[in-house]
Amino acid sequence: MSNYSRRDFIKLVGVAGATSTVGWPLIASGKKGGRVVIIGGGFGGASCAKYLRKLDGSLKVTLVEREAKFVTCPFSNAVLGGLYKMDFISHSYDALRSKWGVKVIKDSAVSVDAAAHKVKLAGGKTLKYDRLVVSPGVDMRWNAIQGYDEAASQLVPHAWQAGPQTALLRKQLEAMKDGGVAVITSPANPYRCPPGPYERACMMAHYFKQSKPRSKILILDAKDKFAKQGLFVDGWNKLYPGMIEWVKGSEGGMIDRVDAKTRTVYPTFGDPIKADVLNVVPPQSAGAIALKAGLANKDGWCPIDQRSFESKMQKDIHVLGDASLAGKMPKSGYAASSQAKVCAAAIVSSLRGMEMPDPSYVNTCYSLVSPDYGISVAAVYRLENGVITGVKGAGGVSPKDADADFRRKEARYAEGWYLSIAADIFG
Ligand code: FAD
């Protein structure tokens, strides 16, 4: 097992679980009550809402989410590949309401008054808070690629926020002729889900192999290397020989412009490329509300105290998940959920005037190369000099030389991971 020490990993995850999840010591102090408002009911926000109520049932927790259901990006690539339907990745807020006593409001937060501790909603309501949690995920940086704005995304989907965009891309893949070329453009770091574009190529290839085997996938990348690269390339060679071509940034992968109407991409160097299906994953920033609330730096991401997730820009506001600058943790759903548990404990400790125990954090990211071929990367993190840092020797990527049985098991673990995190957050 190359650098993948599963025993160490499980040992450390046990520690992480004990400190950031169920094993957290019950916090008892004389003080009760307090209002926490959370913006965004995704991996970070919904996890935080539930774990705040678990830790302290006297807290009034209000979750503001603009959608009626949460559609996960994890496993949305598998929907594109035809393995699952949209229902599988859609989750309701019913259990958060009825089982955990979270007040869930379906509305958009439009502004934050940090001095007055108030959040204004599009529907006209104003919510007062003692602590605010902001976990809005990412928004696309429209026109960072010339010609790629919100209107263009209705013709050329990014599908980097799951939901209608996923359904649109799937429809386009279904309508594509056999022998067509699907082009995926992948941005420079940092962005949501580093291995996501490459898993997407796998899932498209799986679908093409079944339904339109003469088709090809071209990945135009702004980067020269990517997450789990060796494992992905191995999988492509084994399962989809000649079907997926990856062009690195320094060799023509960078793009300047998109013409959505003709589905044409204009690389920085080289000739325009016309796609049959075009999937642009544009550069991103923290969700718009974080920028509007003055929580982001000039690059569009939110600096935080990495122990408590409290914003470095605004007092009594915590920022989680993709929007935050969380040290070495990648922008993943598992990371956001792990951060949310630490943040919930930090908020309860601070409202009760108690010392917060030392946190630890965890992330595992599975990717499906095919329905029976999974790969993963895992890590455990601790705070070192105020920065979330990977624990040496814990985690790593799955072994390069694994046999078919190992890959099959990893694909099953991927499904198990998904079902268990969905149940942990929305169950
Ligand atoms: P989100 O989960 O996106 O939640 C943000 C929520 O806030 C949304 O529901 C949004 O509607 C809401 N919102 C935003 N602004 C407002 C507002 N103003 N008012 C009200 N509501 C608002 N991660 C994994 O761990 N494993 C995977 O296998 C994986 N696969 C992925 C595959 C793809 C294709 C992609 C794109 C991502 C994948 N990810 C995966 C990454 C994961 O989806 C994100 O990292 C995760 O969703 C981040 O959580 P979050 O809470 O920051 O944001």
Boltz pocket constraint, residues with backbone or C-beta under 6 A from the ligand:
constraints:
  - pocket:
      binder: B
      contacts: [[A, 39], [A, 40], [A, 41], [A, 42], [A, 43], [A, 44], [A, 45], [A, 64], [A, 65], [A, 66], [A, 67], [A, 70], [A, 72], [A, 73], [A, 74], [A, 75], [A, 76], [A, 77], [A, 107], [A, 108], [A, 109], [A, 110], [A, 135], [A, 136], [A, 137], [A, 138], [A, 159], [A, 160], [A, 161], [A, 192], [A, 193], [A, 196], [A, 200], [A, 287], [A, 288], [A, 289], [A, 320], [A, 321], [A, 322], [A, 323], [A, 331], [A, 332], [A, 333], [A, 334], [A, 335], [A, 336], [A, 364], [A, 365], [A, 366]]
      max_distance: 6.0
